[in-house]
Structure formats: structure tokens, C-alpha cells
Amino acid sequence: MSANFWKSRSRASAGGNSADKPIAIDLFCGSGAVTTAIKANGYRVVAAVDINRICGVTYRKNHPEVIFKRRDIRSLQPSELAVAIPTGKQLKLMAVCAPCQPFSSQNRRRGAADTRAPLILESVRLARALKPQLIIYENVPGIAASAIFQRLKRSLASAGYILGIPQRVDAADFGVPQRRVRCIVAAVRAPGRIKDFALSTQGSERVTVRDALADLRPLSSGESDPYDPLHISRVHHEITLRRLAAIPQDGGSRDSLPPELQLECHRNRDRGDFCDVYGRMRWDGVAPTLTTGCTDVTRGRYAHPRDDRAITLREAARLQTFPDWYRFAGNRSQIAEQIGNAVPVEMFRRLVSALRRSYPDA
Ligand SMILES: C[S@@+](CC[C@H](N)C(=O)[O-])C[C@H]1O[C@@H](n2cnc3c(N)ncnc32)[C@H](O)[C@@H]1O
């Protein structure tokens, strides 16, 4: 497996889903980034669930062999997933990337007040029945200090699982050209022993914005690459183009705007607020955390390092380490949403690989 399998232009490198492989299930699968990462680690993903319709269409396009359930996980019966597990085979891995908004520092309804917070506990109900050897949870760091995390630990214990110590990881340390700080924690079936799995970042070279984007066609506002439907620049207003032209290439910020181009709403704010909007990415750095607004320069440091425009969907997909062969369903904003909400494929691929070294049973 290549260190940068996401750079491969061919699906062949993605790993098949053949019968003799260890079995995995993906809960809250979204558009399938985690499934892609698990398959690249040699697992056969047999079933996945997500409530979102467009995510489901994308998921089926890329993983047609997996049984995808478009459902609210709360109404999903374990038997609906169990039928996908071949007779006589044990479920080795369950991936659980529950919605992170309830635990995010940017959410004012943070914590138990957000009705999405308890969704993660559904994994325990399913684990009781399906008995995966290893469960991997991915979320934002805020989850580790939440009351839900303590409930998760207790209910996993009563279901016969031991939850490990949450590990804070930055995708940029795992081959992703993007800063994205996440929390990873694993649970193993007792009497298995939970070790702190070795998340060594040593020897892992930083992948930069240049590595990810430099080979793509330069575009101006409104221009598109005829060979790549995702590499199309949004059409910027004239005032936005004047602002972008005034911001230095390769990492410049809106600090450089002359007074007549400054935004009224930014003038009276502290420098800390919104200071990244209209900012350009740096070629030899990593991108900031991509959100669902990642192709909009008014939502963060999402301007191209050189071209006077926001990054395209292709560029956003590359910064999330989706391989170019990955197909997305939906309109532009639905695709941006899927990309911004995804788990970086390469980060998860490397984490699963590290976990497998720590838990050879999985
Ligand atoms: C962090 S995203 C998952 C990312 C995904 N695993 C990936 O590989 O990129 C959380 C997902 O939870 C889904 N979700 C939210 N509420 C749900 C529910 N009640 N039942 C099932 N899925 C739900 C959302 O549609 C979203 O795709």
C-alpha cells in the first residue's frame, strides 16, 4: 500500500472487498471516507448506516458492494446489520464517527442539550448484538470531557468492552495536508487488553498544500477544468476579486487590505475575530480545518495560494485526501458539505493501520 494511496489515480489501489478479508461495519458512514480508509487496510466492509440521503447516494456510487442502510440509527435493529455478516465470520471492526457538533467548542447548545449527543451510545446497543472485536470512535476532542463520554465508558463496560484512553491527533501529523484536530479512542472486547495504541508520527513527512494542489490547472474566477467536473471556480463578485487581488499570494491575510476594501463588519472587531476570512493558504504549509463552507472565502482561510479565487471542490477533496476517482452526488453546496464533514481518508487509514498493529486480533 502506497504511503499516499489517496494520490493514486486508480481505484485498483483502494483494496477490494473480497470474501476472505476481516469484516467491518461503518456507523455514521457519511459519504464513505472512513469506509474507503478501512478497505484500504484490507478489511471487507459489509454494512454501513447514515441518515443523510445525499451521503447515501455518494456512498452507493463508491461502495456498491456494501449494504447501505439509510436510517436514523436509533431505529436500526442489529439484525439488519447482522444479515450482512457472512455465516461463520466474526465482526472484527466497527467504526463509529457520530456527529461531532454536540461536543464542538463552537456549538452553543453543546452537551446534553443537543439531542444528537446521545447518538454515539447507539453503538453500544449494536455492539452488544454484533460483538465486534474492536470499536474505533472518531470525534472532536471536546467529547473526552463530556458526560456522554462517561456514559459511553460505563455502557461499554456493561456490554463487555474496555474503552481506552482518548488520543488527541492532528490530521496534519498523519499525511493529511490540513490541520484538523480530532479525538480517537478504541474499545476492545474483554478479556482483551487495551493498550495505548502507538500513534507514532515519527518519520511521517508533512504533506503540504503544494503537494496536494500544485498539479491542478490554474483557474480564474468562474473558470473550469474541462476534464474535471469538480475543478470549477465559483464566480466571485467584482468587490471580492478586488479584495483577493490585494491579498498577497502564498499565505496573505485580509490585514493587507487597504481601508477602502476592508469590510465594515471587520473594521470594528478585534483582530482575532474573522481574521482568517479572505486569507490565502500557504503553499508550504497545511490548510486550515475545512468546514462545509470550505469553498467560500468569506467563511475562512479558503482562498487559493496563487489564484484570485476560493479553492474548488476538487481542491477541497484533495485537502481531505479523497482520491480523485471518488465520485460525489449532489449540487455544489451538497458536495462541499460532504467534503467538509468527512473524516480525512488518509488520517483514518493510518490510524486503523496503527490500531491493527496494537490489536492483532482485529
Ligand atoms: C462526522 S459525520 C460522519 C463522517 C463519515 N464517517 C466519513 O467517513 O466521512 C456524521 C454523520 O452522522 C450522520 N447522522 C446524523 N444523525 C444520524 C442519525 N440519527 N442516524 C444515522 N446517521 C446520522 C450524518 O448524516 C453524518 O453523515
The ligand as a Tripos MOL2 file, in Angstrom:
@<TRIPOS>MOLECULE
LIG
   27    29     1     0     0
SMALL
NO_CHARGES

@<TRIPOS>ATOM
      1 C1        -18.9730   13.1340   11.2180 C.3       1 LIG1
      2 S1        -20.1460   12.7010   10.0080 S.3       1 LIG1
      3 C2        -19.5360   11.1200    9.5250 C.3       1 LIG1
      4 C3        -18.3310   11.1260    8.6460 C.3       1 LIG1
      5 C4        -18.1140    9.8490    7.9150 C.3       1 LIG1
      6 N1        -17.9770    8.7070    8.7830 N.3       1 LIG1
      7 C5        -16.9410    9.8780    6.9520 C.2       1 LIG1
      8 O1        -16.3710    8.8410    6.6950 O.co2     1 LIG1
      9 O2        -16.5890   10.9490    6.4520 O.co2     1 LIG1
     10 C6        -21.5610   12.2430   10.9670 C.3       1 LIG1
     11 C7        -22.6450   11.5740   10.1730 C.3       1 LIG1
     12 O3        -23.6960   11.2010   11.0560 O.3       1 LIG1
     13 C8        -24.8880   11.1940   10.3000 C.3       1 LIG1
     14 N2        -26.0400   11.1780   11.2280 N.ar      1 LIG1
     15 C9        -26.5090   12.2040   11.9810 C.ar      1 LIG1
     16 N3        -27.5710   11.8010   12.7110 N.ar      1 LIG1
     17 C10       -27.7800   10.4890   12.4100 C.ar      1 LIG1
     18 C11       -28.7440    9.5340   12.8480 C.ar      1 LIG1
     19 N4        -29.6940    9.8410   13.7470 N.pl3     1 LIG1
     20 N5        -28.6720    8.2810   12.3370 N.ar      1 LIG1
     21 C12       -27.7260    7.9630   11.4180 C.ar      1 LIG1
     22 N6        -26.7870    8.8380   10.9650 N.ar      1 LIG1
     23 C13       -26.8090   10.0890   11.4600 C.ar      1 LIG1
     24 C14       -24.7810   12.4320    9.4370 C.3       1 LIG1
     25 O4        -25.6210   12.3500    8.3140 O.3       1 LIG1
     26 C15       -23.2890   12.4420    9.1070 C.3       1 LIG1
     27 O5        -23.0470   11.8760    7.8430 O.3       1 LIG1
@<TRIPOS>BOND
     1     1     2 1
     2     2     3 1
     3     2    10 1
     4     3     4 1
     5     4     5 1
     6     5     6 1
     7     5     7 1
     8     7     8 2
     9     7     9 1
    10    10    11 1
    11    11    12 1
    12    11    26 1
    13    12    13 1
    14    13    14 1
    15    13    24 1
    16    14    15 ar
    17    14    23 ar
    18    15    16 ar
    19    16    17 ar
    20    17    18 ar
    21    17    23 ar
    22    18    19 1
    23    18    20 ar
    24    20    21 ar
    25    21    22 ar
    26    22    23 ar
    27    24    25 1
    28    24    26 1
    29    26    27 1
@<TRIPOS>SUBSTRUCTURE
     1 LIG1         1 GROUP 0 **** ****
